[in-house]
Amino acid sequence: MVNLEELDGVGPAIAEKLRSAGYDSVESLAVATTGELMEAADVGMRVAVKVINAAREAANMGYERATEVMERRRNMGRITTGSSTLDKIIGGGVETQGVTEVFGEFGSGKSQIAHQLCVNVQLLPEQGGLNGKAVYIDTENTFRPERVTQMAMAMGVDPQKVLDNIYVARAHTTDHQMLLAEKVADIAKKEGVKLLVVDSVTSLFRTEYCGRGALAERQQKLGRHIATLHKLAELNDLAVFVTNQVQARPDVFFGDPTKPVGGHVLGHAVTARLYLRKSKANTRTAYLVDHPGLPPESATFQITEAGIRG
């Protein structure tokens, strides 16, 4: 492992600044932008460029063979949703090293799946978990420890222990939300976090940036936030699960008029995209809208007192 002081252009003083800003590894520097480094560590452009290039060289961030990529993906973890049919259409569960998005109307089951994943990630790998902890960034005041307790008891695990392994933060603004996401890197290293939930990823952006005049700024900021989530997933081998709201399209007269908030910036950025729709009673239908390695497919699951079930 290469220490920061071993990088070209990094002395003890700059290394201390970088660590204080959260850049405590060569990998975190290698994926940083010049602007981020200049602002966070209070260094000039020439120093920032030199440090980033040295980090990328040390981290060997060049080309690699597809066989190496395949080998890395074999070690990727997956968290069961609680429903075998839902797991099947997303390749066996919510995967690490990527961002999974679910969108749908209120009451479609987005937060229910998020709660279930916070329980399931703590299970052993042979039970569909990753034996890890969870972080829950709550933007809509939807997190309910009582629901987690119900789900944990149904799984036969200690509810108190499950709750102790979930770190919850209530975000009040988009800047606060982005800051909380950046802080996950520290918790992940120290506490063995394997799941990050953002519920919902667009709610605060939608509230703060109203009208067409603010759309460009909103999308640019949302894009930076999603990039941070991807960086967290890849560098820490954890799963990122985000929920998203929908809006009605008034120009659609036939078919489904709903579409997810966030536009193309969010749609192109996430790894897997699921659309949830309410059916009869407690039944829900999930549609796999987009995935780089899987065909579009649908699955039916139930939301019961015990949690998400097939």
DRENNUMI-65942 format. One record per residue (C-alpha): residue number from 1; x, y, z. Coordinates in pm, whole numbers, plus 50000, padded with zeros to 5 digits. Example, Ala and Ser with C-alpha at 12.3 -4.5 7.8 and 13.67 -1.06 7.14 Angstrom:
2
<site nr="1" xx="51230" yy="49550" zz="50780"/>
<site nr="2" xx="51367" yy="49894" zz="50714"/>
***
This chain:
310
<site nr="1" xx="50000" yy="50000" zz="50000"/>
<site nr="2" xx="50140" yy="50340" zz="49894"/>
<site nr="3" xx="50141" yy="50619" zz="50154"/>
<site nr="4" xx="50041" yy="50971" zz="50050"/>
<site nr="5" xx="50389" yy="51104" zz="50136"/>
<site nr="6" xx="50539" yy="50871" zz="49873"/>
<site nr="7" xx="50351" yy="51048" zz="49591"/>
<site nr="8" xx="50539" yy="51301" zz="49379"/>
<site nr="9" xx="50458" yy="51653" zz="49500"/>
<site nr="10" xx="50316" yy="51546" zz="49836"/>
<site nr="11" xx="50512" yy="51645" zz="50146"/>
<site nr="12" xx="50410" yy="51603" zz="50511"/>
<site nr="13" xx="50221" yy="51936" zz="50517"/>
<site nr="14" xx="50016" yy="51864" zz="50204"/>
<site nr="15" xx="49957" yy="51504" zz="50316"/>
<site nr="16" xx="49811" yy="51633" zz="50641"/>
<site nr="17" xx="49581" yy="51873" zz="50451"/>
<site nr="18" xx="49467" yy="51591" zz="50223"/>
<site nr="19" xx="49389" yy="51357" zz="50513"/>
<site nr="20" xx="49198" yy="51633" zz="50693"/>
<site nr="21" xx="48990" yy="51678" zz="50377"/>
<site nr="22" xx="48909" yy="51305" zz="50367"/>
<site nr="23" xx="49165" yy="51196" zz="50105"/>
<site nr="24" xx="49339" yy="50928" zz="50309"/>
<site nr="25" xx="49424" yy="50683" zz="50030"/>
<site nr="26" xx="49586" yy="50690" zz="49688"/>
<site nr="27" xx="49263" yy="50559" zz="49534"/>
<site nr="28" xx="49054" yy="50846" zz="49674"/>
<site nr="29" xx="49302" yy="51095" zz="49523"/>
<site nr="30" xx="49312" yy="50915" zz="49190"/>
<site nr="31" xx="48938" yy="50959" zz="49134"/>
<site nr="32" xx="48926" yy="51321" zz="49260"/>
<site nr="33" xx="48889" yy="51619" zz="49026"/>
<site nr="34" xx="49128" yy="51913" zz="49022"/>
<site nr="35" xx="48858" yy="52150" zz="49148"/>
<site nr="36" xx="48763" yy="51922" zz="49436"/>
<site nr="37" xx="49124" yy="51892" zz="49550"/>
<site nr="38" xx="49194" yy="52265" zz="49523"/>
<site nr="39" xx="48889" yy="52346" zz="49736"/>
<site nr="40" xx="48913" yy="52066" zz="49992"/>
<site nr="41" xx="49289" yy="52073" zz="50057"/>
<site nr="42" xx="49354" yy="52443" zz="49985"/>
<site nr="43" xx="49622" yy="52379" zz="49720"/>
<site nr="44" xx="49692" yy="52546" zz="49386"/>
<site nr="45" xx="49602" yy="52403" zz="49045"/>
<site nr="46" xx="49955" yy="52291" zz="48959"/>
<site nr="47" xx="49989" yy="52102" zz="49288"/>
<site nr="48" xx="49641" yy="51947" zz="49250"/>
<site nr="49" xx="49714" yy="51825" zz="48894"/>
<site nr="50" xx="50054" yy="51688" zz="48997"/>
<site nr="51" xx="49912" yy="51502" zz="49298"/>
<site nr="52" xx="49620" yy="51352" zz="49103"/>
<site nr="53" xx="49845" yy="51233" zz="48819"/>
<site nr="54" xx="50089" yy="51078" zz="49068"/>
<site nr="55" xx="49802" yy="50904" zz="49246"/>
<site nr="56" xx="49662" yy="50767" zz="48921"/>
<site nr="57" xx="50003" yy="50631" zz="48824"/>
<site nr="58" xx="50048" yy="50471" zz="49168"/>
<site nr="59" xx="49696" yy="50324" zz="49161"/>
<site nr="60" xx="49759" yy="50185" zz="48812"/>
<site nr="61" xx="49441" yy="50344" zz="48675"/>
<site nr="62" xx="49498" yy="50249" zz="48314"/>
<site nr="63" xx="49367" yy="49975" zz="48089"/>
<site nr="64" xx="49312" yy="49622" zz="48214"/>
<site nr="65" xx="49208" yy="49301" zz="48043"/>
<site nr="66" xx="48841" yy="49205" zz="48034"/>
<site nr="67" xx="48934" yy="48881" zz="48211"/>
<site nr="68" xx="49056" yy="49090" zz="48507"/>
<site nr="69" xx="48728" yy="49282" zz="48512"/>
<site nr="70" xx="48541" yy="48950" zz="48506"/>
<site nr="71" xx="48745" yy="48821" zz="48800"/>
<site nr="72" xx="48671" yy="49135" zz="49003"/>
<site nr="73" xx="48301" yy="49108" zz="48930"/>
<site nr="74" xx="48300" yy="48746" zz="49049"/>
<site nr="75" xx="48389" yy="48877" zz="49394"/>
<site nr="76" xx="48106" yy="49131" zz="49388"/>
<site nr="77" xx="47854" yy="49094" zz="49670"/>
<site nr="78" xx="47475" yy="49087" zz="49645"/>
<site nr="79" xx="47205" yy="49158" zz="49904"/>
<site nr="80" xx="46875" yy="48973" zz="49882"/>
<site nr="81" xx="46561" yy="49187" zz="49872"/>
<site nr="82" xx="46363" yy="48917" zz="50052"/>
<site nr="83" xx="46184" yy="48817" zz="49731"/>
<site nr="84" xx="46344" yy="48550" zz="49510"/>
<site nr="85" xx="46148" yy="48672" zz="49205"/>
<site nr="86" xx="46269" yy="49030" zz="49255"/>
<site nr="87" xx="46626" yy="48910" zz="49316"/>
<site nr="88" xx="46616" yy="48712" zz="48992"/>
<site nr="89" xx="46541" yy="49007" zz="48760"/>
<site nr="90" xx="46830" yy="49213" zz="48904"/>
<site nr="91" xx="47084" yy="48932" zz="48881"/>
<site nr="92" xx="47058" yy="48777" zz="49225"/>
<site nr="93" xx="47009" yy="49079" zz="49451"/>
<site nr="94" xx="47121" yy="49439" zz="49493"/>
<site nr="95" xx="47486" yy="49438" zz="49391"/>
<site nr="96" xx="47789" yy="49612" zz="49538"/>
<site nr="97" xx="48014" yy="49843" zz="49333"/>
<site nr="98" xx="47708" yy="50005" zz="49174"/>
<site nr="99" xx="47401" yy="50225" zz="49227"/>
<site nr="100" xx="47054" yy="50068" zz="49216"/>
<site nr="101" xx="46755" yy="50301" zz="49178"/>
<site nr="102" xx="46388" yy="50224" zz="49238"/>
<site nr="103" xx="46120" yy="50474" zz="49141"/>
<site nr="104" xx="45743" yy="50471" zz="49170"/>
<site nr="105" xx="45440" yy="50647" zz="49315"/>
<site nr="106" xx="45396" yy="50694" zz="49690"/>
<site nr="107" xx="45304" yy="50366" zz="49856"/>
<site nr="108" xx="45464" yy="50153" zz="49584"/>
<site nr="109" xx="45712" yy="49996" zz="49827"/>
<site nr="110" xx="46036" yy="50192" zz="49773"/>
<site nr="111" xx="46104" yy="50264" zz="50141"/>
<site nr="112" xx="45986" yy="49916" zz="50239"/>
<site nr="113" xx="46257" yy="49759" zz="50023"/>
<site nr="114" xx="46510" yy="50005" zz="50166"/>
<site nr="115" xx="46423" yy="49900" zz="50521"/>
<site nr="116" xx="46439" yy="49531" zz="50427"/>
<site nr="117" xx="46784" yy="49573" zz="50271"/>
<site nr="118" xx="46910" yy="49737" zz="50594"/>
<site nr="119" xx="46815" yy="49415" zz="50775"/>
<site nr="120" xx="46926" yy="49170" zz="50505"/>
<site nr="121" xx="47272" yy="49322" zz="50454"/>
<site nr="122" xx="47354" yy="49212" zz="50810"/>
<site nr="123" xx="47284" yy="48845" zz="50734"/>
<site nr="124" xx="47562" yy="48600" zz="50651"/>
<site nr="125" xx="47650" yy="48557" zz="50280"/>
<site nr="126" xx="47492" yy="48211" zz="50269"/>
<site nr="127" xx="47166" yy="48373" zz="50389"/>
<site nr="128" xx="47173" yy="48642" zz="50121"/>
<site nr="129" xx="47356" yy="48913" zz="50316"/>
<site nr="130" xx="47706" yy="49058" zz="50336"/>
<site nr="131" xx="47759" yy="49047" zz="50714"/>
<site nr="132" xx="47789" yy="49427" zz="50706"/>
<site nr="133" xx="47631" yy="49743" zz="50840"/>
<site nr="134" xx="47405" yy="50001" zz="50672"/>
<site nr="135" xx="47386" yy="50379" zz="50639"/>
<site nr="136" xx="47045" yy="50540" zz="50577"/>
<site nr="137" xx="47030" yy="50900" zz="50451"/>
<site nr="138" xx="46669" yy="51006" zz="50509"/>
<site nr="139" xx="46545" yy="51309" zz="50311"/>
<site nr="140" xx="46170" yy="51256" zz="50356"/>
<site nr="141" xx="46144" yy="51144" zz="50719"/>
<site nr="142" xx="46058" yy="50790" zz="50610"/>
<site nr="143" xx="46294" yy="50583" zz="50826"/>
<site nr="144" xx="46105" yy="50383" zz="51089"/>
<site nr="145" xx="46301" yy="50176" zz="51344"/>
<site nr="146" xx="45972" yy="50003" zz="51439"/>
<site nr="147" xx="45949" yy="49862" zz="51086"/>
<site nr="148" xx="46310" yy="49743" zz="51100"/>
<site nr="149" xx="46229" yy="49570" zz="51430"/>
<site nr="150" xx="45933" yy="49388" zz="51270"/>
<site nr="151" xx="46144" yy="49271" zz="50979"/>
<site nr="152" xx="46434" yy="49162" zz="51200"/>
<site nr="153" xx="46207" yy="48956" zz="51426"/>
<site nr="154" xx="46055" yy="48788" zz="51118"/>
<site nr="155" xx="46408" yy="48695" zz="51007"/>
<site nr="156" xx="46487" yy="48551" zz="51350"/>
<site nr="157" xx="46764" yy="48799" zz="51432"/>
<site nr="158" xx="46807" yy="49028" zz="51733"/>
<site nr="159" xx="46625" yy="49358" zz="51655"/>
<site nr="160" xx="46844" yy="49559" zz="51894"/>
<site nr="161" xx="47161" yy="49437" zz="51727"/>
<site nr="162" xx="47016" yy="49512" zz="51382"/>
<site nr="163" xx="46923" yy="49868" zz="51483"/>
<site nr="164" xx="47270" yy="49923" zz="51635"/>
<site nr="165" xx="47422" yy="49838" zz="51296"/>
<site nr="166" xx="47224" yy="50102" zz="51104"/>
<site nr="167" xx="47352" yy="50461" zz="51096"/>
<site nr="168" xx="47071" yy="50708" zz="51020"/>
<site nr="169" xx="47100" yy="51075" zz="50923"/>
<site nr="170" xx="46820" yy="51315" zz="50838"/>
<site nr="171" xx="46916" yy="51546" zz="50548"/>
<site nr="172" xx="46749" yy="51889" zz="50536"/>
<site nr="173" xx="46907" yy="52050" zz="50228"/>
<site nr="174" xx="47081" yy="51929" zz="49911"/>
<site nr="175" xx="47417" yy="52051" zz="50046"/>
<site nr="176" xx="47356" yy="51863" zz="50370"/>
<site nr="177" xx="47259" yy="51550" zz="50173"/>
<site nr="178" xx="47578" yy="51567" zz="49965"/>
<site nr="179" xx="47792" yy="51625" zz="50274"/>
<site nr="180" xx="47638" yy="51324" zz="50450"/>
<site nr="181" xx="47715" yy="51108" zz="50146"/>
<site nr="182" xx="48078" yy="51220" zz="50146"/>
<site nr="183" xx="48111" yy="51129" zz="50515"/>
<site nr="184" xx="48006" yy="50768" zz="50444"/>
<site nr="185" xx="48359" yy="50690" zz="50324"/>
<site nr="186" xx="48496" yy="50735" zz="50678"/>
<site nr="187" xx="48222" yy="50523" zz="50838"/>
<site nr="188" xx="48258" yy="50251" zz="50572"/>
<site nr="189" xx="48629" yy="50204" zz="50644"/>
<site nr="190" xx="48592" yy="50197" zz="51022"/>
<site nr="191" xx="48260" yy="50014" zz="51064"/>
<site nr="192" xx="48236" yy="49770" zz="50774"/>
<site nr="193" xx="47941" yy="49936" zz="50600"/>
<site nr="194" xx="47815" yy="49736" zz="50300"/>
<site nr="195" xx="47495" yy="49929" zz="50217"/>
<site nr="196" xx="47413" yy="50297" zz="50166"/>
<site nr="197" xx="47048" yy="50395" zz="50127"/>
<site nr="198" xx="46938" yy="50740" zz="50007"/>
<site nr="199" xx="46561" yy="50779" zz="50048"/>
<site nr="200" xx="46487" yy="50972" zz="49835"/>
<site nr="201" xx="46773" yy="51093" zz="49618"/>
<site nr="202" xx="46576" yy="51369" zz="49437"/>
<site nr="203" xx="46328" yy="51500" zz="49695"/>
<site nr="204" xx="46536" yy="51793" zz="49822"/>
<site nr="205" xx="46668" yy="51877" zz="49475"/>
<site nr="206" xx="46310" yy="51897" zz="49353"/>
<site nr="207" xx="46211" yy="52129" zz="49638"/>
<site nr="208" xx="46510" yy="52365" zz="49627"/>
<site nr="209" xx="46536" yy="52407" zz="49249"/>
<site nr="210" xx="46200" yy="52509" zz="49106"/>
<site nr="211" xx="46126" yy="52620" zz="48751"/>
<site nr="212" xx="46312" yy="52589" zz="48423"/>
<site nr="213" xx="46558" yy="52863" zz="48517"/>
<site nr="214" xx="46704" yy="52648" zz="48795"/>
<site nr="215" xx="46701" yy="52320" zz="48600"/>
<site nr="216" xx="47059" yy="52336" zz="48467"/>
<site nr="217" xx="47204" yy="52410" zz="48811"/>
<site nr="218" xx="46993" yy="52136" zz="48971"/>
<site nr="219" xx="47100" yy="51873" zz="48718"/>
<site nr="220" xx="47466" yy="51966" zz="48745"/>
<site nr="221" xx="47452" yy="51936" zz="49124"/>
<site nr="222" xx="47256" yy="51610" zz="49108"/>
<site nr="223" xx="47515" yy="51472" zz="48867"/>
<site nr="224" xx="47795" yy="51549" zz="49116"/>
<site nr="225" xx="47598" yy="51377" zz="49392"/>
<site nr="226" xx="47547" yy="51060" zz="49186"/>
<site nr="227" xx="47917" yy="51061" zz="49095"/>
<site nr="228" xx="48000" yy="51067" zz="49468"/>
<site nr="229" xx="47766" yy="50772" zz="49529"/>
<site nr="230" xx="47936" yy="50574" zz="49250"/>
<site nr="231" xx="48278" yy="50655" zz="49393"/>
<site nr="232" xx="48165" yy="50531" zz="49735"/>
<site nr="233" xx="48030" yy="50207" zz="49586"/>
<site nr="234" xx="48342" yy="50130" zz="49385"/>
<site nr="235" xx="48613" yy="50229" zz="49634"/>
<site nr="236" xx="48445" yy="50065" zz="49935"/>
<site nr="237" xx="48282" yy="49765" zz="49762"/>
<site nr="238" xx="47939" yy="49855" zz="49900"/>
<site nr="239" xx="47589" yy="49863" zz="49752"/>
<site nr="240" xx="47417" yy="50198" zz="49699"/>
<site nr="241" xx="47036" yy="50185" zz="49691"/>
<site nr="242" xx="46847" yy="50504" zz="49607"/>
<site nr="243" xx="46474" yy="50568" zz="49585"/>
<site nr="244" xx="46327" yy="50823" zz="49348"/>
<site nr="245" xx="45999" yy="51008" zz="49309"/>
<site nr="246" xx="45790" yy="51028" zz="48993"/>
<site nr="247" xx="45610" yy="51305" zz="48811"/>
<site nr="248" xx="45313" yy="51297" zz="48573"/>
<site nr="249" xx="45359" yy="51376" zz="48204"/>
<site nr="250" xx="45057" yy="51583" zz="48092"/>
<site nr="251" xx="45134" yy="51522" zz="47723"/>
<site nr="252" xx="45076" yy="51144" zz="47752"/>
<site nr="253" xx="44717" yy="51044" zz="47675"/>
<site nr="254" xx="44766" yy="50668" zz="47640"/>
<site nr="255" xx="44971" yy="50435" zz="47857"/>
<site nr="256" xx="45154" yy="50520" zz="48176"/>
<site nr="257" xx="45198" yy="50899" zz="48222"/>
<site nr="258" xx="45450" yy="50873" zz="48508"/>
<site nr="259" xx="45823" yy="50926" zz="48470"/>
<site nr="260" xx="46105" yy="50942" zz="48726"/>
<site nr="261" xx="46240" yy="51275" zz="48853"/>
<site nr="262" xx="46603" yy="51354" zz="48768"/>
<site nr="263" xx="46591" yy="51332" zz="48391"/>
<site nr="264" xx="46872" yy="51191" zz="48181"/>
<site nr="265" xx="47142" yy="51286" zz="48434"/>
<site nr="266" xx="47006" yy="51031" zz="48681"/>
<site nr="267" xx="46880" yy="50781" zz="48423"/>
<site nr="268" xx="47219" yy="50743" zz="48254"/>
<site nr="269" xx="47416" yy="50741" zz="48580"/>
<site nr="270" xx="47258" yy="50459" zz="48781"/>
<site nr="271" xx="47363" yy="50098" zz="48731"/>
<site nr="272" xx="47020" yy="49935" zz="48761"/>
<site nr="273" xx="46679" yy="50100" zz="48739"/>
<site nr="274" xx="46355" yy="49949" zz="48873"/>
<site nr="275" xx="46002" yy="50082" zz="48834"/>
<site nr="276" xx="45754" yy="49979" zz="49106"/>
<site nr="277" xx="45378" yy="49977" zz="49055"/>
<site nr="278" xx="45098" yy="49902" zz="49298"/>
<site nr="279" xx="44879" yy="49598" zz="49229"/>
<site nr="280" xx="44599" yy="49432" zz="49424"/>
<site nr="281" xx="44613" yy="49421" zz="49805"/>
<site nr="282" xx="44975" yy="49412" zz="49922"/>
<site nr="283" xx="45113" yy="49299" zz="49586"/>
<site nr="284" xx="45359" yy="49509" zz="49385"/>
<site nr="285" xx="45506" yy="49466" zz="49037"/>
<site nr="286" xx="45867" yy="49560" zz="48967"/>
<site nr="287" xx="45988" yy="49631" zz="48614"/>
<site nr="288" xx="46359" yy="49624" zz="48536"/>
<site nr="289" xx="46379" yy="49930" zz="48312"/>
<site nr="290" xx="46755" yy="49941" zz="48259"/>
<site nr="291" xx="47060" yy="49732" zz="48345"/>
<site nr="292" xx="47392" yy="49708" zz="48154"/>
<site nr="293" xx="47397" yy="49329" zz="48165"/>
<site nr="294" xx="47036" yy="49212" zz="48196"/>
<site nr="295" xx="46727" yy="49226" zz="47971"/>
<site nr="296" xx="46408" yy="49413" zz="48074"/>
<site nr="297" xx="46191" yy="49188" zz="48290"/>
<site nr="298" xx="45920" yy="49208" zz="48554"/>
<site nr="299" xx="45857" yy="49042" zz="48889"/>
<site nr="300" xx="45574" yy="49036" zz="49141"/>
<site nr="301" xx="45633" yy="49054" zz="49515"/>
<site nr="302" xx="45439" yy="49122" zz="49834"/>
<site nr="303" xx="45478" yy="49364" zz="50123"/>
<site nr="304" xx="45375" yy="49173" zz="50433"/>
<site nr="305" xx="45403" yy="49238" zz="50806"/>
<site nr="306" xx="45721" yy="49028" zz="50798"/>
<site nr="307" xx="45867" yy="49242" zz="50515"/>
<site nr="308" xx="45936" yy="49191" zz="50146"/>
<site nr="309" xx="45838" yy="48843" zz="50028"/>
<site nr="310" xx="45796" yy="48660" zz="49697"/>
***
